[in-house]
Amino acid sequence: MDRGPALKGISKPNSAEAILKTVLQEKGWTSRFLKDDLDGDEHLEVARLVRDLSKAWIRHEAQEFAEQFLGWHERSLDLQERADVIKDGNAFRWQLQRFSSRIKTFIREGIIAGVLGLIGPRPITSGELEQAERLSQVQWQYFDSFINQASDKPPIFRPDKTTDVIAIAPPMTVTQFIARAESYGASVWSSAQEIARATYSRNGVFTEEHRVLGDAEHCEDCVTYSAMGWMPIGVLPPIGDSSCRINCACWFEYRAGPNGIPHVAGRGPLYDAVFGTSG
C-alpha cells in the first residue's frame, strides 16, 4: 500500500501535537518553529503539510477498511464471508461506525494542528479551540452523511466502465469510497485559515484582508475575490466558500490600514500588539 511520502517511516500521529511534530520534523523546522524563527510563508507551508498528512492518513485508514471489508485486496475476506458481513447489516454498520469514529477524531486533531502550525508557536486560545470544535462538528456532519450513504448501499468493487443499464443510483465504488474519505482531510486547510482569520478580526489591530490565490487551478469565484484587493477584514467569503469548495488553496493576508505591512501567518512583527508579550 502506498502511504505517500508524508507517512514513510513514522507511526500514526494520534493527537494535534503529534501531527504538528511530524510535519515539523519532516521539514527539519522543529527548532526554528519553537524559536519563532519561521516566516509567514513557512507557517503556511506547515499548515499545508498538516493538510497533506491528514489526507494521507485518512486515505490509509480507508484503504485498510476497504481491504478488510470491501473486497479491495487479496488479503480481504473471501467472497462468501464478505457477502455474509454485508448481508448482516449490523455487523457491517458496526465496523463502518468504528472507521467513522477514527476518521472524525483525526479530522478534529488535524484542524487543531493546522491552527497551531499557522499561528504558533504560542498555545491555542480557548476561543480558537472553541471554533476548532465547531468547525470539526461541521465536517463531522458532512462525514456522517457520507457514512450513512455507504451504510445504506455498501461500496462495491467493479470496473470503472460498464455496459449495464442501472435504473437507480448505484452504490459508490470502493475507489470512490476511498477518495471521498480522503477529501475530508482537506478541510484542515480552510478551517485553520478561518480560525486564524477570526483571531485577527477580534484583535483590533488588523483592519484589512486580501485573498491570495494559492498554487492551484482556481475557480472563477476565487479569482474574483482576489481581484477585489484589500477589503475590510471579514467582508470576503471564507476559504472554501467558493466553487472549488474543499479543494480551495487560497489564503488571507492582513494589514493594519492602507499603509500597514502585510501579515501572513505566525507571530510576526505585530505579535505583541495582537497577543501581548506573554504569548
N, C-alpha and C positions, 0 to 999 in steps of 0.2 A: 504494500500500500504506500502510495506517495503522500507523505505528510507535508511536503513543501519545505522550503529552506528554513522557515521560522521554527520548525518542530524537530529538526535534526539534533539528536544527542541531548535532549532535555526531557525532564519528567513533566507531567501535566501541571501547569500553574493553576492552583485552585483558589486563589484569592487575588484581589486587585493589586496588592503589594507584590505578589509573586509574578503576576503578569507584567507589571511595570519593570520589575527587576530583570525579568527575562529579556525584554526588548532593549533595556539599557546595556545589559551585558553583551547582547548581540552586536551593538554598535560600539562597545567599548567606552560608553559615556557615563558609567555609574558615578565615578568620582566627580566628573565635571558637573553632572546634574546636581549632586548633593552640595557642591560648592557654588551653585547658581552661576555656572560658567557657560551655559548653553544660550545661544541667541534665539530669537523668535522663530526663525526658520527651522532650527534644530528641535525646538519644542514641538512644532508642527509635525516634524518627521517622527518624533516619539509617538505622538497620537496616531499617526498613520500606521506605524508598526504595531501598535496595540490593536488597531482595527484589523490589520492583516493577520495577526496572531489569533484573534478571536474568530475570524472566518476560517482559518486553517484548522483550529481545534474543533469547531462545530462541524466542519466537513468530516474530520476524522471520526467524531462520535457518530455522525450519520452513516458513514461508511461501515463502521463496526456494527451498527444496528441492522443495516441492510444485509451484511454478511450473515448475521445470526438468524434473522427472522424473515428476510425477504428474498432469499434465494439468489443473492447477488454474487456469490463466490463459491468456489468448490468446497470451502470449509463450512458452508451453510448446512442447515438441517436438510435431510433428504426430502424429496418432493412430497412424499406422503405425510411425513411428520410436519413439514411446513404447512401443508394443506390442513392438517388437524389443528395446528396452532391458530391459523387464520379463521377456521370454522368455529373454533371455541373463542368467541368474541371477547370474553372476559380475560382470558389468558393473554391474547394479543394486545388488548387495550391496556392491560396492566404493564406489559413491557413497554408499550408506547408512552405511557404516562411516566414511567421511570426515566426514559430517554428525555422526555419533555422537561422534567424537573431538573435534570443535569444541565440542559441547554439554557433554561431560563436563569438558573443560578449563574452560569457563566456569562450570560448577557449582562446581568447586573454588575458583576465584578469587572467585566470588560469596560463598561461605561465609566465606572469609578476610576479604573486605571487610566482611561483616556483623559479624564479630567485632571488627575494627578500629573500626568505627563505634560498636559497642555499648560497648566498654570503653576506647577510646582517650582521649587521643592517644598513650599510651605504645606502644612496639613490642610486637608479639605475642611471647609467650614460646615456648620450644621445646616445652613441654608443651601449650600451646594449639595450636601448629602441628601437632603430632603428632595431637591429637584432631581437628583440622580435616581432616587427611589421612584419618583413619579414617572419619569421618562422610561424607566425599566418596566413599570407596570403597563405603560402604553405598548411597549414591544411585546410584553407577555400576552396581552390581549390578541395582538396580531398572530403571535405564535400559537396560541390556543386555537384560533380559527383554523390555522394550517394543520394542527394535530388532529382536530376534530374531523377535518376532511379526510386525513389519512386513516382515521379510525373507522369512519363510515365506509370508505372504499379503500381497503389496503392497497398500497402501491404494488404494481405488478412488473415483472421483468419481461419485456417484449422488445422486438426490434423497433427502431425508430420509424421505419417505413412499413406500412401495412396496406393491404388492399381491402381489408374488411370494412364494411359499412356499419358504423355504430350510430344507433338512433339516439342514444342518450350520452351525456358527457361521460367519457371513460375514466377509470381511475388514473391517477398520475403514474408515470413510470418510476421505477426505482431511481433512475438517473435524475429525474425531475425532483423527486423527494430529497435527494442529497443536495442538489443545487439550491433548492428553496430553503432548506435548513441553513445552509452556509450563508445565504444572503442576510440573515438576521445579524450576523456578526458585523456587517457594515454599519449598523445603527450606532456603533460605538463612536464613529466619527461625528455624525450630525448631533448626537446627544452631548458629547463633550464640548462641541462648539457652542451649543445653545446654553449650556450651564455657564461656561466662561463669559458668554455674551450677557447673561443675566447679572453676573457679578459686576461686570464693567458698567452695566446700566445703573446698578444700585449705588456705585461708589461715589457718584457725584463729581468725578474728575473728568472722565471721558464724556464728550458730548456728541461725537460724530462717529459714524461707522462707514466702511466701504467694503462691499462684497468683492472678493478677489477670485478670479477663475483659477481653479486648480488644474493639475496636469491630467486632463481627461478630455473626452469628447463631450462637449457641452450641449445642453438643451437650449432652446431659444429663450426660455424663462431666465436662466442663469445669465446668459449673455445680456439680456435686457437689464436685469438687476445690477450687474456690474457696470454697465454703461451709464447708470444713473449717478455714478460717482459718489462723493461723500454726502451722506444723509444724516439727519438726527438719529441718534442711537435708538434702536428698537423699531424703526419705521420699516425697514426692509423685511421681507419674509425670512423665516428661519432657514438654515441649511437643511435641505431635504424637502422643503415645501416648494417644489418645482416639478417639472415634468420628469426629470431624471430621478426624483424621489430618493430612495435609499442609496442609490449609486452616486449621489452628488459628491463632488470632490472640492467644492468651493470652501472658502473660509473667510473670516472677517478680520479686518484691521481697524484700529480705533485711534482717535486723536482727541485732544482737548482743544477744540476750536479750530478755525481755519489755518492758524499758524502752528498748530501742535505737531509734534513729531509722531509719526505713525507708530503704533504699538501693536505687535502681532500676538505674542504669547509669552508665557513665563513672567518673571518678576519685572524686569526691565527698569528703566530709569525712574519711572513714576511709582515704583513699588511702595516706598514709604508713604507717599501721599495717598495711595489706594488702600493699603492694608495696615499701615502703621509699622514702626521699626521693629516691633516684637515678632512680626511674621504670623 
